Amino acid sequence: MSGTNNIVDLIEAGIRAESLRQKAIANNVANLETPGYRRVDVRFEELLAKCLNSSGKVDLTEVEPQIYQPRETPVKSNGNDVDYEVEVGRMIKNAIRHKALIRLLSKKYSQIEQAIGPR
């Protein structure tokens, strides 16, 4: 796999993860008052790091983000552990990362287009 394809695959994998994370955060906020609801999050960065640190050939299209339920957040009396302010902060951080990845991908495609375009 060439370096260009590798970076594009890496960016696309990040975009997929951030998109899934945005949905998870939105779901958490939607269930803010649902009794017994436990927040969900997305595991991606550690899966990606493990894949990139492996000695074998890396296929980034196979690195899929996973939804999981962290259990370290305090639970309210109704059994719900969603904190609105924390989720909004996560949503803002996620949106910034997503926008940065989209810009990187756009820049990379622009570079490829310039390289193969008419002279």
C-alpha positions as CSV (number, residue, x, y, z in Angstrom):
1,M,0.0,0.0,0.0
2,S,1.5,3.4,-1.0
3,G,1.9,6.2,1.5
4,T,-0.8,8.2,-0.2
5,N,-3.3,5.5,0.0
6,N,-2.3,4.7,3.6
7,I,-2.9,8.3,4.8
8,V,-6.2,8.5,2.9
9,D,-7.3,5.2,4.5
10,L,-6.2,6.5,7.9
11,I,-8.1,9.7,7.5
12,E,-11.2,7.9,6.3
13,A,-11.0,5.5,9.3
14,G,-10.9,8.5,11.6
15,I,-13.9,10.0,9.9
16,R,-15.9,6.8,10.3
17,A,-15.0,6.7,14.0
18,E,-15.9,10.4,14.6
19,S,-19.2,9.9,12.8
20,L,-20.1,6.9,14.9
21,R,-19.0,8.8,18.1
22,Q,-21.2,11.8,17.2
23,K,-24.2,9.4,16.9
24,A,-23.3,7.8,20.3
25,I,-23.1,11.2,21.9
26,A,-26.4,12.4,20.4
27,N,-28.0,9.1,21.7
28,N,-26.6,9.8,25.2
29,V,-28.1,13.3,25.2
30,A,-31.4,12.0,23.9
31,N,-31.5,9.6,26.8
32,L,-30.5,12.2,29.4
33,E,-33.6,11.6,31.6
34,T,-34.2,7.9,30.7
35,P,-34.1,5.9,34.0
36,G,-31.5,3.2,33.9
37,Y,-29.8,4.4,30.7
38,R,-26.0,4.1,30.8
39,R,-24.0,6.2,28.4
40,V,-22.1,4.7,25.5
41,D,-18.8,5.7,23.9
42,V,-16.7,4.7,20.9
43,R,-13.4,2.7,21.1
44,F,-11.3,3.5,18.1
45,E,-8.0,5.1,18.9
46,E,-6.6,2.2,20.9
47,L,-7.8,-0.3,18.2
48,L,-6.0,1.8,15.5
49,A,-2.8,2.1,17.6
50,K,-2.8,-1.7,18.1
51,C,-3.3,-2.2,14.4
52,L,-0.5,0.3,13.4
53,N,1.9,-1.2,16.0
54,S,1.4,-4.8,14.6
55,S,4.2,-6.2,12.5
56,G,1.9,-7.5,9.8
57,K,0.4,-5.8,6.9
58,V,-2.2,-3.1,7.9
59,D,-5.6,-2.9,6.2
60,L,-7.1,0.3,7.7
61,T,-10.5,-0.5,6.1
62,E,-10.8,-3.4,8.5
63,V,-10.3,-1.2,11.6
64,E,-13.8,-0.5,12.7
65,P,-14.8,1.6,15.7
66,Q,-16.7,-0.2,18.4
67,I,-19.4,1.1,20.7
68,Y,-18.9,0.2,24.3
69,Q,-20.4,1.1,27.7
70,P,-17.9,2.7,30.1
71,R,-18.7,2.0,33.7
72,E,-16.5,4.6,35.4
73,T,-19.1,7.5,35.4
74,P,-21.1,8.1,38.5
75,V,-24.7,7.0,38.4
76,K,-27.6,9.2,39.5
77,S,-30.5,8.0,41.7
78,N,-32.5,6.9,38.6
79,G,-29.7,4.7,37.4
80,N,-28.7,7.1,34.6
81,D,-25.1,8.2,34.2
82,V,-25.4,10.8,31.4
83,D,-24.0,14.3,32.3
84,Y,-25.3,16.9,29.9
85,E,-22.3,19.3,30.2
86,V,-19.8,16.5,29.7
87,E,-21.6,15.2,26.6
88,V,-21.8,18.7,25.1
89,G,-18.1,19.0,25.7
90,R,-17.5,15.7,24.0
91,M,-19.7,16.7,21.1
92,I,-17.8,19.9,20.5
93,K,-14.4,18.1,20.7
94,N,-15.6,15.4,18.4
95,A,-17.0,18.0,15.9
96,I,-13.6,19.8,15.8
97,R,-11.8,16.5,15.2
98,H,-14.3,15.5,12.5
99,K,-13.9,18.9,10.7
100,A,-10.1,18.6,10.9
101,L,-10.2,15.2,9.3
102,I,-12.5,16.3,6.6
103,R,-10.2,19.2,5.8
104,L,-7.2,16.9,5.7
105,L,-9.0,14.5,3.4
106,S,-10.0,17.4,1.1
107,K,-6.4,18.7,1.0
108,K,-5.1,15.2,0.2
109,Y,-7.5,14.8,-2.7
110,S,-6.6,18.2,-3.9
111,Q,-2.9,17.3,-3.9
112,I,-3.7,14.1,-5.8
113,E,-5.8,16.0,-8.3
114,Q,-3.0,18.5,-8.9
115,A,-0.5,15.8,-9.3
116,I,-2.5,14.0,-12.1
117,G,-4.1,17.1,-13.6
118,P,-3.2,18.8,-16.9
119,R,0.0,20.8,-17.0
